[in-house]
Amino acid sequence: MQKAVFYHAGCPVCVSAEHDIIQLVGKENLDIIHLGEQQQYIDAAAAAGVKSVPALVTTNGNVLHINFGASIADVK
């Protein structure tokens, strides 16, 4: 089963959003990618349409940008 992907950069805004998303959908339904620690996923995040983090990419490919922690360019 495909999971939603939550991308973040570890900032306080991102960590708060991560906790809320886990509460909403359950950790078992998410792949959580910390782009500050897993930089090999930055290009995949950008290709999926992520413009800023925190962001949730749903199982059908929609990108939900949550608040604003950092732009994807800043994460690079």
N, C-alpha and C positions, 0 to 999 in steps of 0.2 A: 504494500500500500504506500502510495506517495504521501510525503509529509510536507506541510508548509515549512518555509525556511525563514527564520528570524535572523536578520543581520544587525549587528551592533558593533560599537567601537569601545565599549567599556566605560564610557563617561557616565556620570550620575543620571542623566536623562535616559540613556540607553538601558542602564541597569534597572531603573524604575519601570520602564516600559517592558523589559524582559519579564519581570515579576508579574506584571499585569497580564501579559499575553499568556504566560504559563497558567495563571489562574483561570483565564477564559477558555483556553483550548486544550490544556493538559500537556505536560512535557513530553508524553509519549507520542503526541501528534506533531511534534516540532523537531526540526534540525536547527540547532542554534549555532550560528557562526560568529565568532568574535574576530572581526576583520583586523583589529590591532595585533592579534596573536596568530591569526590564520590568513596572512596576506595573500596566499596563493588563491584565495577565493574572491579577491577584489574584482578581477575581470569578469568572473561569472556573475557576480552581483550586478555589475554595471550592464552586462549583456541582458540580464533579466529585467532591467529597467530601474534599478535602485539608483536614486539620485542623491539620497542622504540617508543617514542612519540616525535612529533606529528605523527599520523597515521590515515589513512582513510580506513575503511573496507567498501568495496562496497557492493551493494545489492546482488551481486552474490558470495560474500565471499572472493574476492581478497583483500589483504592487501597492501596498498600503503604507504610505509614509506616515510615521507616528512622531508628532512633535518635531523637534529638530535638535539633533546632537552635533552632527558634523556632516559636511558634504562628502560625497564619495571621493572628490578630488583631494580633500583634506586628509582622508584616510590613507590615500596613496602616499 
